[in-house]
């Protein structure tokens, strides 16, 4: 068990050390020493050391008003960074042996293939079920989300930095640049207010939901469907059509009037307009990418006819 989480512990230690340096620079060595004292006593008391447990209680009771906030923030930020490391560990390319198992999708398809071979399941029934598969994901705003969007964005980039850091072909200066960026992000987070100064509006909440689509779902869902089609072909020998799209999204954002007096008809219209703009912008970006990549001169007869005599029919 100790070796299983070695990489995770390494990332937690790295982030913790850089946080400690940030606290020392921002608050002075005395606050960092106090945080380390509390951490050490808490760790010891968890093993059953009653003397250190009482010492921990005494230290906490003795904290001055000026010490309370930075000490509390130090542990809050450390827990946030530990969560970043833990979440990254689930997708790490060098994940520990025994941590990564077959995905539930692969397990399910392998089981279906086995049942089809033994006659327990009709292959035609599997194909029909896949054709009718419909997954509707409902997006809703969360006004109770306390973590600021700016902090969440920094945590996302920290995860990206951890991914870059574990590359085995990093040159020394590249590794140093990544470590510097991690230190910058941790420092930025420390010097950022932890709590919103104003209540988010329904439009603010909707914009956050659209940002999730833009930064995550827009890329993740097509990637999942490509992997799904590949797995279905590999395990069930079924060819899904290119336009196979069983996943769709609906949204309550800007339209949920259950107890929210700030959601009005005007707000709903603004959110709908913003959603349309976001969809057009995302499609426009993808079309620009396709236009850049599709430089081939050969195409189907139908496309050539539409493009006329254009040398690059895909860009016509």
Secondary structure, 3 states (H helix, E strand, C coil): CCCCCHHHHHHHHHHHHHHHHHHHHHHCHHHHHHHHHHHHHHHHHHCCCHHHHHHHHHHHHCCCHHHHHHHHHHHHHHHHHHHHHHHHHCCCCCCCCCCCCCCHHHHHHHHHHHHHHCCCCCHHHHHHHHHHCCEEEEECCCCCCCCCHHHHHHHHHHHHHHHHHCCCCCCHHHHHHHHHHHHHHHHHHHCCCCCCCCCCCHHHHHHHHHHHHHHHHHHHHHHHHHHHHHHHHHHHCCCCCCCCCCEEEEECCCCCCCCCCCCCHHHHHHHHHHHHHHHHHHHHHHHHHHHHHCCCCCCCHHHHHHHCCCCCHHHC
